[in-house]
Amino acid sequence: MKLYDQQHIQAFYNEYAEQESLRWDKSIVEQVKQAVHLHHLHQNIEPGDTILELGAGTGIFTQVLATYTADLTVTDLSPVQLKLNKERAVQENYMSKVKDWQITDICDLSTWADNTFDKIVCYGGPLSYVFEQKIVALQEMKRVLKPGGLLLFSVMNLWGTAREYLTKIMMSVSPTDNEKIIQTGNLHPSSFTPSEHHCHMFRLDELQQDIDAVGFEVITFSASNCLSALRADDLLELKKDELEWTYFMDLEIRACQSAGMLESGTHLIAVVKKNS
Ligand SMILES: C[S@@+](CC[C@H](N)C(=O)[O-])C[C@H]1O[C@@H](n2cnc3c(N)ncnc32)[C@H](O)[C@@H]1O
């Protein structure tokens, strides 16, 4: 059975529209996840890089990438998300930094020649939406990266998501359905009939195998969040003191990269390199 349904995902994100912008502001824990993603951006993007952003959504990360380069190509499967992305660039005055906005499926990057980009950013789970096409998508990303180029991406993570949403999952999903989701990693009608939000939640060993299959070298793995999970009230207190908050974020970023913690967060972040 074919799991990736491009039209369904496109319609889902067209309908979701502005709600996507609010995702990172939903709670202080989401803000920590955003800060961890940003940390890896700042660690790896260099001024003047030629950058392709995939699944850019409404542009939370586009706006940051635009501070590094005027050679930025912004793409998404959803025309509505891309329109909102453009509107943000107009409002925040960085239109001139974006070379082009293109409707693009990560599984087909044929618009671009081999070895075009220094960096590709695919944050927030686009790879989780393409199910059995994930290797094709990773191969396409590798093809359009220059040798030595870096791909920064994040995917949804099975155990970290179960940890964050355990109460909701246990209360509202039957053990039989839960077991199908855990076995397959798929939130999809094939494993859980009511699921409108189709996505695949990766395990770390699966992601490592996929990266190896395509021939990327892993530079960094990180959880999206770890110490901060399920501690919204404590975090709100900590944030009142700038020094304490800075120290906490430093701990969080280090903990997220510790081998035993990589599957703690709702997302897994990876920075991988094309060697040849
Ligand atoms: C959760 S949002 C992430 C947006 C942004 N990158 C961020 O992290 O804030 C996922 C985005 O991926 C896009 N997307 C989903 N499947 C895609 C695909 N096959 N190709 C390109 N974009 C896709 C969606 O339209 C949506 O804008």
The ligand as a MOL file (V3000), in Angstrom:
LIG
                    3D

  0  0  0     0  0            999 V3000
M  V30 BEGIN CTAB
M  V30 COUNTS 27 29 0 0 0
M  V30 BEGIN ATOM
M  V30 1 C 5.5720 21.4300 10.5090 0
M  V30 2 S 5.8090 22.4420 9.1080 0 CHG=1
M  V30 3 C 7.4620 23.0590 9.3140 0
M  V30 4 C 7.6600 24.4500 8.7790 0
M  V30 5 C 9.0380 25.0450 9.0690 0
M  V30 6 N 10.0890 24.3450 8.3860 0
M  V30 7 C 9.3070 25.0520 10.5620 0
M  V30 8 O 10.0710 24.1890 11.0170 0
M  V30 9 O 8.7500 25.9080 11.2660 0 CHG=-1
M  V30 10 C 6.0060 21.2720 7.8310 0
M  V30 11 C 6.0680 21.9180 6.4460 0
M  V30 12 O 6.4940 20.9310 5.5160 0
M  V30 13 C 5.7260 21.0670 4.3400 0
M  V30 14 N 5.7430 19.7680 3.6560 0
M  V30 15 C 5.1040 18.6300 4.0060 0
M  V30 16 N 5.3850 17.6530 3.1420 0
M  V30 17 C 6.2260 18.1870 2.2170 0
M  V30 18 C 6.8510 17.6740 1.0470 0
M  V30 19 N 6.6560 16.4240 0.6360 0
M  V30 20 N 7.6440 18.5000 0.3300 0
M  V30 21 C 7.8330 19.7870 0.7210 0
M  V30 22 N 7.2600 20.3290 1.8180 0
M  V30 23 C 6.4670 19.5280 2.5500 0
M  V30 24 C 4.3490 21.4930 4.8220 0
M  V30 25 O 3.5850 22.1040 3.8000 0
M  V30 26 C 4.7090 22.4320 5.9790 0
M  V30 27 O 4.8300 23.7630 5.5440 0
M  V30 END ATOM
M  V30 BEGIN BOND
M  V30 1 1 1 2
M  V30 2 1 2 3
M  V30 3 1 2 10
M  V30 4 1 3 4
M  V30 5 1 4 5
M  V30 6 1 5 6
M  V30 7 1 5 7
M  V30 8 2 7 8
M  V30 9 1 7 9
M  V30 10 1 10 11
M  V30 11 1 11 12
M  V30 12 1 11 26
M  V30 13 1 12 13
M  V30 14 1 13 14
M  V30 15 1 13 24
M  V30 16 1 14 15
M  V30 17 1 14 23
M  V30 18 2 15 16
M  V30 19 1 16 17
M  V30 20 1 17 18
M  V30 21 2 17 23
M  V30 22 1 18 19
M  V30 23 2 18 20
M  V30 24 1 20 21
M  V30 25 2 21 22
M  V30 26 1 22 23
M  V30 27 1 24 25
M  V30 28 1 24 26
M  V30 29 1 26 27
M  V30 END BOND
M  V30 END CTAB
M  END
